[in-house]
């Protein structure tokens, strides 16, 4: 009994931090009796669709036999290349589907599992690699998994599949350490590094690209600083061949993915993003501290509520609310600065400052639509695949690694358990924010309405909807149709993704106001079918009224 009690006591900080974070991220799901699905009716349902497509491909569903060509935007091929593939996240979704659970419930449980893996992997990195004790590791893992910028992106599941990066960092740390407790040989750690890197790219291209960029910047600083240079050169001597050999094993999967993504960019209507588009999502210095109106606690919000301020000076919501809270930020910085003597901390801190400066706009735009000047403007043409990164401000997810380490180091210097718990509570309050959800039963009903209207044996279908008023984006009906395609096994011309195929155009305008002519989508459908050698006889047009 005593060993079991000791294990429970050691795990208690992690269980407390994980439970608090899970409640913070999924309280609308729990309080609704699992009726609420995290996210919205747009991007969240797209990511869910791609997970379901991957699951059906893995289980040999005849309608999903081509992994890169899910049956929407019919009959355009390779349309999975317009977004993240989610292949390495499919096992954490498919396990629930194999147990017989419906797709939406499986998605809820998959989301919780992925977030939990983020927490667990970073906790293990802090305890096993950095040697931190239980409370510091629990607090650091909490910030990594449940930070406010991550909760803002509850509609983007791909930005929550981050444990593959932690696996890569864990393996790289083991390769660099001189006298560690590693039980695996160097080639095994080299292979695990590439498993983590490839797994990250196959679940979230953004996070994989940021991981690669961050490692390059860290390598530059590590070679520039004498204390860390010795570690790097020694690791290259001992493990260089194993690392290159593992890279060669990873190369075919990277080539396969890269070929499809390049083909998709070439065949899409928009192609790669220019700097003028990407630059619109770069933060100015103030936005690194902004958490938006939906955060639960903020000094500006409190002063506004008390009447001391006429309005919240930082009302921004969405992509560019990048802050983790003033107290959490201060404690993380103090923790890193106090550990400056450590070569790892020195490299991470300098690399983080480098990335933050490069991805910040310091010269303000002179007119609307001008992204302003930043160092990223000059790096953009030099960075491979930078044109695939529409929102470079998401670099904040990579910067959560040193931030979480800094917070853990701060707690480590104060070994009393009460300090760790107090920091955890403050951090939790600063990360807390409103979490959007949609009702899965209403969603099922809208999809079922389309399923009933698609004839058995149809070759393909297209859905439009007459709506009573403006306010719903066209993607609502597009995604209703794509999900109906899964239920019926019939491909749909409808579609929604990060890009659109050439010629699809006005087919996206499929939610029409009363009295609005259908001429635009009709002509677009005729042109689309002619482009692909089809006729109206090949497609059933399902025309719906707005649901009550």
C-alpha positions in Angstrom: 0.0 0.0 0.0 2.8 2.4 0.8 4.4 2.3 -2.7 1.0 2.9 -4.3 0.4 5.8 -1.9 3.8 7.3 -2.8 3.0 7.0 -6.5 -0.3 8.7 -6.1 1.3 11.5 -4.1 3.9 12.0 -6.9 1.2 12.1 -9.5 -1.2 14.4 -7.6 0.2 17.7 -8.9 -0.1 16.4 -12.5 -3.6 15.1 -11.9 -4.7 18.4 -10.4 -3.2 20.5 -13.2 -4.5 18.2 -15.9 -8.0 18.1 -14.4 -8.1 21.9 -14.0 -6.9 22.4 -17.6 -9.4 19.8 -19.0 -12.3 21.6 -17.3 -11.0 24.9 -18.5 -10.9 23.8 -22.1 -14.0 21.6 -22.2 -16.4 22.9 -19.6 -19.1 23.6 -22.2 -18.9 20.0 -23.3 -19.3 18.7 -19.7 -22.0 21.1 -18.6 -24.1 20.4 -21.7 -24.0 16.6 -21.1 -21.7 16.2 -24.2 -24.2 18.0 -26.4 -21.8 20.8 -27.2 -19.0 20.1 -29.6 -15.9 22.3 -29.3 -15.5 24.8 -32.2 -17.9 26.3 -34.7 -19.9 25.2 -37.8 -17.0 26.2 -40.1 -13.4 25.2 -39.6 -14.1 22.8 -36.7 -16.3 20.7 -38.8 -13.8 20.7 -41.6 -11.1 19.3 -39.3 -13.6 16.7 -38.0 -14.5 15.8 -41.6 -10.8 15.2 -42.5 -10.4 13.0 -39.4 -13.4 10.9 -40.4 -12.1 10.7 -44.0 -8.8 9.5 -42.7 -10.5 6.9 -40.4 -12.6 5.6 -43.3 -9.5 5.4 -45.6 -7.7 3.4 -42.9 -10.6 1.1 -42.6 -10.8 0.5 -46.4 -14.1 2.4 -47.0 -14.6 2.2 -50.8 -15.8 5.8 -50.9 -12.6 7.0 -49.3 -10.1 4.9 -51.0 -7.9 7.9 -52.1 -6.5 9.5 -49.0 -5.6 12.7 -50.8 -9.0 13.0 -52.6 -11.9 13.1 -50.1 -15.2 13.1 -51.9 -15.9 16.9 -51.9 -15.3 19.5 -54.5 -16.3 16.5 -56.8 -14.6 15.5 -59.1 -11.5 17.6 -58.4 -8.6 15.4 -57.2 -6.1 16.0 -54.4 -8.3 18.4 -52.5 -7.0 17.1 -49.1 -3.9 19.1 -50.0 -5.8 22.3 -49.4 -5.7 21.8 -45.6 -4.0 19.6 -43.0 -4.2 15.9 -43.6 -4.5 14.8 -39.9 -3.2 11.4 -40.8 -1.0 11.1 -37.6 -4.0 12.2 -35.5 -6.4 9.6 -36.9 -5.5 6.8 -34.4 -6.7 9.0 -31.5 -10.0 9.5 -33.3 -10.4 6.1 -35.0 -10.1 4.2 -31.7 -13.4 5.7 -30.5 -15.0 5.0 -33.9 -13.9 1.4 -33.7 -15.7 1.1 -30.4 -18.9 2.1 -32.1 -19.2 5.7 -31.0 -20.8 8.2 -33.4 -18.5 10.6 -35.2 -19.3 13.7 -33.2 -18.9 12.0 -29.8 -15.6 10.5 -31.1 -14.4 13.9 -32.1 -15.1 15.3 -28.6 -13.2 12.4 -27.0 -10.4 12.7 -29.6 -10.0 16.4 -28.8 -9.7 15.6 -25.1 -7.2 12.8 -25.8 -4.9 15.0 -27.9 -4.9 17.8 -25.4 -4.1 15.3 -22.6 -1.2 14.0 -24.7 0.2 17.5 -25.0 0.1 17.8 -21.3 1.5 14.4 -20.6 4.3 14.6 -23.1 5.5 18.0 -21.8 5.3 16.8 -18.2 7.5 13.9 -19.1 10.0 16.2 -20.9 10.2 18.5 -17.9 10.7 15.7 -15.4 12.8 13.2 -17.4 14.9 15.6 -19.4 15.1 18.7 -17.3 14.9 16.9 -14.0 12.2 19.1 -12.5 10.0 18.0 -9.6 6.3 17.3 -9.8 4.8 20.7 -9.1 7.0 22.7 -11.4 6.5 20.1 -14.2 2.7 20.1 -13.7 2.5 23.9 -13.9 4.7 24.0 -17.0 2.7 21.3 -18.7 -0.5 23.1 -17.9 0.7 26.3 -19.6 1.9 24.3 -22.7 -1.4 22.4 -23.1 -4.0 25.0 -22.0 -2.5 28.4 -22.7 -5.0 31.1 -23.8 -3.7 31.3 -27.4 -4.3 27.6 -27.7 -7.8 27.8 -26.3 -8.6 30.6 -28.8 -8.0 28.1 -31.5 -10.5 25.5 -30.3 -11.9 25.7 -33.9 -8.6 24.5 -35.2 -7.9 21.0 -33.9 -4.6 20.8 -35.9 -3.1 23.4 -33.5 -3.7 21.1 -30.6 -1.8 18.2 -32.0 1.5 19.3 -30.5 2.9 16.3 -28.7 4.8 15.2 -31.8 6.9 18.3 -31.5 7.6 17.4 -27.9 8.6 13.9 -28.9 11.1 15.4 -31.4 12.5 17.9 -28.8 12.7 15.1 -26.2 14.7 12.9 -28.6 16.9 15.8 -29.6 17.7 16.5 -26.0 18.7 12.9 -25.4 21.0 13.1 -28.4 22.7 16.3 -27.1 23.1 15.3 -23.5 26.5 14.0 -22.4 25.9 11.9 -19.3 22.1 11.3 -19.0 20.0 8.5 -17.8 19.0 7.5 -21.3 18.2 3.8 -21.8 18.1 3.9 -25.6 21.0 4.1 -28.0 21.7 7.1 -30.2 20.1 5.6 -33.4 16.9 5.0 -31.5 16.7 8.6 -30.4 17.5 9.8 -33.9 14.7 7.7 -35.3 12.3 9.0 -32.6 13.2 12.5 -33.5 12.2 12.0 -37.1 9.0 10.1 -36.1 8.1 13.2 -34.1 8.9 15.6 -36.9 7.1 13.6 -39.6 4.1 13.0 -37.3 3.9 16.7 -36.6 3.8 17.6 -40.3 1.2 15.0 -41.0 -1.1 16.4 -38.3 -0.4 20.1 -38.5 1.7 21.6 -41.2 1.9 24.9 -39.3 3.3 23.3 -36.2 5.7 21.2 -38.2 7.0 24.2 -40.1 7.4 26.2 -36.9 9.3 23.3 -35.3 11.7 23.2 -38.2 12.2 26.9 -38.2 12.7 27.0 -34.4 15.3 24.2 -34.5 17.2 26.0 -37.2 17.3 29.2 -35.2 18.3 27.3 -32.0 21.0 25.5 -33.9 22.4 28.9 -35.0 22.5 30.2 -31.5 23.9 26.9 -30.1 26.8 27.1 -32.5 27.4 30.8 -31.8 27.6 30.3 -28.0 30.8 28.5 -26.8 29.1 26.7 -23.9 26.5 25.0 -26.1 28.7 24.7 -29.2 30.7 21.9 -27.5 27.5 19.9 -26.9 26.3 20.2 -30.5 29.7 19.3 -32.0 30.0 16.3 -29.7 26.5 15.1 -30.6 27.3 15.4 -34.3 30.4 13.3 -33.9 28.6 10.6 -31.9 25.2 10.6 -33.6 25.6 12.4 -36.9 25.5 9.2 -39.1 22.5 7.8 -37.2 20.7 11.1 -37.6 21.3 11.2 -41.3 20.3 7.6 -41.7 17.0 8.2 -39.8 16.5 11.3 -42.0 16.8 9.1 -45.1 14.2 6.7 -43.7 11.9 9.7 -43.2 12.5 11.2 -46.6 9.9 9.1 -48.6 7.1 10.1 -46.4 8.1 13.8 -46.5 8.5 13.6 -50.3 5.0 12.0 -50.6 3.4 14.7 -48.5 5.4 17.6 -50.2 4.5 16.4 -53.7 0.7 16.4 -52.9 0.9 19.8 -51.2 2.8 21.4 -54.1 0.3 19.9 -56.6 -2.6 21.2 -54.6 -1.1 24.7 -54.4 -0.5 24.6 -58.2 -4.0 23.4 -58.9 -5.9 25.7 -56.5 -7.5 29.0 -57.4 -5.2 31.0 -55.0 -1.9 29.1 -55.0 0.7 30.0 -52.4 0.1 33.0 -50.2 2.1 36.2 -50.9 3.7 38.2 -48.1 0.9 40.8 -48.5 -1.6 38.2 -47.3 0.6 36.6 -44.6 1.7 39.9 -43.3 -1.8 40.9 -42.3 -1.6 38.3 -39.5 1.7 39.5 -38.0 1.3 41.0 -34.5 2.5 44.4 -33.4 4.4 44.5 -30.1 1.2 45.2 -28.0 -0.6 42.1 -29.4 1.9 39.7 -27.7 0.2 40.8 -24.4 -3.4 40.9 -25.6 -5.8 38.2 -24.8 -9.0 39.6 -26.3 -12.5 40.3 -24.9 -13.3 36.7 -24.2 -10.7 36.2 -21.5 -12.2 35.9 -18.0 -9.9 38.1 -16.1 -7.8 41.1 -17.3 -6.8 44.4 -15.7 -8.2 46.3 -18.7 -11.5 44.5 -18.5 -11.8 45.0 -14.7 -11.0 48.8 -15.1 -13.6 49.0 -17.9 -16.2 47.2 -15.8 -15.5 49.6 -12.8 -15.8 52.6 -15.0 -12.2 53.7 -14.7 -11.8 53.2 -18.4 -14.4 54.2 -21.0 -13.6 51.1 -23.1 -11.2 48.2 -23.2 -8.1 49.4 -25.1 -7.3 45.9 -26.2 -10.7 44.6 -27.6 -9.1 42.3 -30.2 -10.3 38.7 -30.5 -9.2 35.9 -32.7 -5.9 35.0 -34.3 -3.8 37.9 -32.9 -4.7 37.8 -29.2 -1.4 36.1 -28.4 -1.0 36.9 -24.7 -0.8 34.5 -21.8 -1.5 37.1 -19.1 0.8 39.6 -17.4 1.5 37.6 -14.3 2.2 34.4 -16.1 4.4 36.2 -18.6 6.4 37.9 -15.9 6.9 34.6 -13.9 8.0 32.8 -17.0 10.5 35.5 -17.9 11.9 35.5 -14.4 12.2 31.7 -14.4 14.2 31.8 -17.7 16.4 34.7 -16.7 17.3 33.1 -13.4 18.4 30.0 -15.3 20.5 31.9 -17.8 23.6 29.9 -16.8 22.1 26.8 -18.3 23.2 26.4 -22.0 19.8 25.1 -23.0 17.9 28.0 -21.4 20.3 30.5 -22.9 19.8 29.1 -26.4 16.0 28.9 -26.1 15.7 32.4 -24.7 17.8 34.0 -27.4 16.1 31.9 -30.1 12.7 32.9 -28.8 13.5 36.6 -28.8 14.9 36.3 -32.3 11.7 34.7 -33.6 9.5 37.1 -31.7 11.3 40.1 -33.2 11.3 38.6 -36.7 7.5 37.9 -36.6 6.5 41.3 -35.2 5.5 44.4 -37.2 7.4 47.5 -36.0 6.7 49.8 -38.9 3.0 50.6 -38.9 1.0 50.3 -42.2 0.2 53.6 -43.8 -3.1 52.5 -45.3 -5.7 49.8 -44.9 -4.6 46.5 -46.4 -0.9 47.3 -46.0 0.7 44.7 -43.8 3.4 47.1 -42.7 7.1 46.4 -42.4 8.7 43.6 -40.5 11.9 41.5 -40.6 9.6 38.6 -41.8 9.1 40.5 -45.0 12.7 40.0 -45.9 12.9 36.5 -44.6 9.7 35.4 -46.4 11.3 34.8 -49.9 14.1 32.8 -48.3 12.1 30.4 -46.1 11.0 27.2 -47.8 7.2 26.8 -47.9 6.6 30.2 -46.3 3.9 30.8 -48.8 1.9 28.0 -47.2 1.8 29.9 -43.9 -1.2 32.3 -44.1 -1.1 33.2 -40.4 2.5 33.5 -39.3 1.4 34.9 -35.9 0.8 31.3 -34.9 4.5 31.1 -34.1 3.1 31.7 -30.6 2.6 28.0 -30.2 6.2 27.3 -30.6 7.0 30.0 -28.1 4.9 28.3 -25.5 7.7 25.8 -25.2 10.2 28.2 -23.6 7.4 30.0 -21.8 6.2 26.8 -20.1 9.8 25.9 -19.2 10.3 29.3 -17.7 7.2 29.0 -15.5 8.3 25.6 -14.4 11.8 26.8 -13.5 10.2 29.7 -11.5 8.2 27.2 -9.4 11.2 24.9 -9.1 13.1 27.6 -7.2 10.3 27.6 -4.6 9.9 24.0 -3.5 6.9 24.3 -1.2 3.8 22.7 -2.7 1.7 25.7 -1.8 3.7 27.9 -4.2 3.1 25.5 -7.1 -0.6 25.4 -6.4 -0.8 29.2 -6.2 1.0 29.7 -9.5 -1.2 27.1 -11.1 -4.4 28.9 -9.9 -3.1 32.3 -11.1 -2.1 30.8 -14.4 -5.5 29.0 -14.8 -7.4 32.3 -14.2 -5.3 34.1 -16.7 -5.8 31.5 -19.4 -9.5 31.1 -18.9 -11.8 32.3 -21.6 -15.1 31.6 -23.3 -15.1 28.4 -25.4 -17.4 28.2 -28.4 -19.4 25.1 -29.1 -22.2 24.0 -31.4 -25.0 21.6 -30.7 -24.3 18.2 -32.1 -28.0 17.2 -32.2 -29.0 20.2 -34.3 -26.0 19.5 -36.5 -27.2 15.9 -37.0 -30.7 17.2 -37.9 -29.4 19.5 -40.6 -27.3 16.8 -42.2 -30.1 14.3 -42.0 -32.3 16.7 -44.0 -29.8 16.6 -46.9 -29.3 12.8 -46.6 -33.1 12.3 -47.1 -33.0 14.3 -50.3 -30.1 12.6 -52.0 -31.5 9.7 -54.2 -29.9 6.3 -53.8 -27.5 5.6 -56.6 -26.9 9.2 -57.4 -23.5 9.9 -59.0 -23.0 13.2 -57.2 -25.1 16.1 -55.6 -24.9 19.8 -54.9 -26.7 21.6 -52.1 -28.0 25.2 -51.9 -30.1 26.7 -49.2 -32.6 29.6 -49.2 -32.0 31.6 -46.0 -34.3 34.2 -44.4 -31.6 36.7 -43.4 -27.9 37.4 -43.7 -25.6 36.3 -40.8 -24.6 32.7 -41.6 -21.5 32.1 -43.7 -21.8 30.0 -46.8 -19.5 27.4 -45.2 -22.4 26.2 -43.0 -24.3 24.6 -45.9 -21.1 23.6 -47.7 -20.1 21.5 -44.7 -23.6 20.2 -44.1 -23.3 18.8 -47.6 -19.8 17.3 -47.2 -21.0 15.5 -44.1 -24.1 14.3 -45.9 -21.7 12.9 -48.5 -20.1 10.8 -45.9 -23.5 9.5 -44.7 -24.8 8.7 -48.2 -21.6 7.5 -49.7 -22.3 9.9 -52.6 -19.7 12.6 -53.5 -20.7 16.2 -53.4 -19.7 19.2 -55.5 -19.9 21.3 -52.4 -16.8 21.8 -50.4 -15.0 24.0 -47.9 -11.2 24.2 -47.1 -8.3 26.5 -46.9 -8.3 26.8 -50.7 -10.6 26.1 -53.6 -10.0 24.3 -56.9 -9.8 26.3 -60.1 -13.2 27.0 -61.6 -15.2 26.3 -58.4 -15.8 30.1 -57.9 -19.5 31.0 -57.4 -20.4 27.5 -56.3 -19.4 28.8 -52.9 -22.3 31.2 -53.1 -24.9 28.6 -52.2 -26.9 30.4 -49.4 -29.4 32.6 -51.1 -31.6 35.3 -49.6 -35.4 35.5 -50.4 -35.8 36.6 -54.0 -32.2 36.3 -54.8 -31.6 34.7 -58.2 -29.9 31.3 -58.6 -28.3 32.4 -61.8 -24.8 32.7 -60.3 -24.6 29.2 -58.8 -26.4 27.7 -61.8 -23.9 29.1 -64.3 -21.0 28.2 -61.9 -22.3 24.6 -61.7 -22.7 24.3 -65.5 -19.2 25.7 -66.0 -17.7 23.4 -63.4 -19.4 20.3 -64.9 -18.2 21.3 -68.4 -14.7 21.7 -67.1 -14.7 18.1 -65.8 -16.6 16.5 -68.7 -19.9 16.1 -66.8 -23.5 17.2 -67.4 -26.5 18.2 -65.2 -27.7 14.6 -65.4 -24.7 13.6 -63.4 -25.5 15.8 -60.4 -28.6 16.0 -58.2 -29.3 19.6 -57.1 -30.7 19.6 -53.5 -32.5 22.9 -52.8 -33.3 23.5 -49.1 -35.1 26.1 -47.0 -33.5 27.6 -44.0 -34.3 25.5 -40.9 -36.3 27.0 -38.1 
